[in-house]
């Protein structure tokens, strides 16, 4: 009994402390090792950047966390709970969100309706044949979210008519719907102009403190501005961990990124 | 820019526009200015066919599911009217009161539509068309061969609307208004529900089912419910259709007629609920007057050619053609340099009028 209590207590403590714990997670596709023996912990509210070249295993890492692919070995814990065997939507209910490299939006609908559906998806009334009233809770949160991602002016435009950068911003709004606790951003800055990049950095920096995120980013400038800690991946393994300055000044990282000739 | 585009086209059909009131007024006084033939054979018939096509527009336009079994659902409702109500052939005909019979017939046919949905929603595109066509053809052969329930080749005759308040509702003018009320209600319901949570979610599922699933929506259930609602509309029009014809037989649900519904919907345009009604009017006019232009047997050639031209030159049907012409007219009247780029983008945008 006491043992049970102790384990429950430790579970509770770790639940408060860690948003995500990966325990020797591996992922093989046949003979190809996409990810090997990854140990990673992300604290609640922590903002973490994952860097690495193409094929380093970053997106595979995300898929293992969200449950899009299950890992070949190892355990995944979300907010202290083992979710290794849970399907994707169960993890989403626990507060996990992700954005995709390619925007998966609803192109025939207005901006506000995209976000509204995302807010409604986690609550009741999905089959309602009545139009949402203006003080509808999901509609209210949707209005707030488009403000957070700077899309208020585009509220009634069709998504198909938005610029690439605006679509990425909308993608973030969809990820913020509900009560997210940990968001996985998969290259949110890909294909953005310098101006759009600074808007993105602003949005990420202004997110509420209790929401942690992991961001995959090729652009070092963006990654180092929005992250408190950095994980470098290489060939499916974790290569280096540290704070942004450490990583930026690390000789091995520079070799990896710029080629050994520059050192 | 989208706002501008909305006011160009969307205006025509939204509540704050005078054009809606003009259309409504014309529809209301129409029987007074036309003959019985035009009121009944053209007016009421267009409204009924338009309503059945509307049920297809709702599924295809908002849900991305092209079902060829909409007329089958309407036909089943018609058969059920004959089976549970009264008919003159002496088979079945339980003689239930008209209002119980119609509610029961509509409900059962809508459930049948949900059943068709359950079978077909896991498929996409051409496969949905194939499965629903297979169901429609199977239904046709079933009613043709089954004498116990459906009276086989002969079908049923003598199915009549009731006499209420001293009005015989099959007379042209009362029947026209009955069809108008049903069509207007179904039209309003589809327009209203397209902006409801259910309707928005249906359109989002059309655009990106995978994302909707990951947002926590049950996309299969959502689609099946869409089939049920669309079946409800088709069945309601089916009851009117059997009252209109006074009879129903396998010929009423044969492949030719099934395709007509698709032709009407595509002809009018699948992007806005008004499209099917425009398509129905054109179709019914052609059907009745092609004989004056060309030999009676050539009706299918005429409608086929019109269909081909529309599909080739305006994939969005007559509605799309109207929109194109209107945009061009506006553009020639005043040039707005800062909006030309947007105009081009809007044209290529894959948008559905939802207002």
Interface residues (C-beta under 8 A of the other chain):
Chain A: X88 X89 X92 X93 X104 X105 X106 X107 X108 X109 X113 X114 X116 X117 X118 X120 X121 X122 X125 X126 X127 X128 X129 X130 X131 X132 X156 X157 X158 X160 X161 X174 X177
Chain B: X1 X2 X3 X192 X193 X195 X196 X197 X198 X199 X200 X201 X203 X204 X206 X207 X208 X210 X211 X212 X213 X214 X215 X216 X217 X218 X222 X225 X342 X345 X346 X349 X350 X351 X352 X354
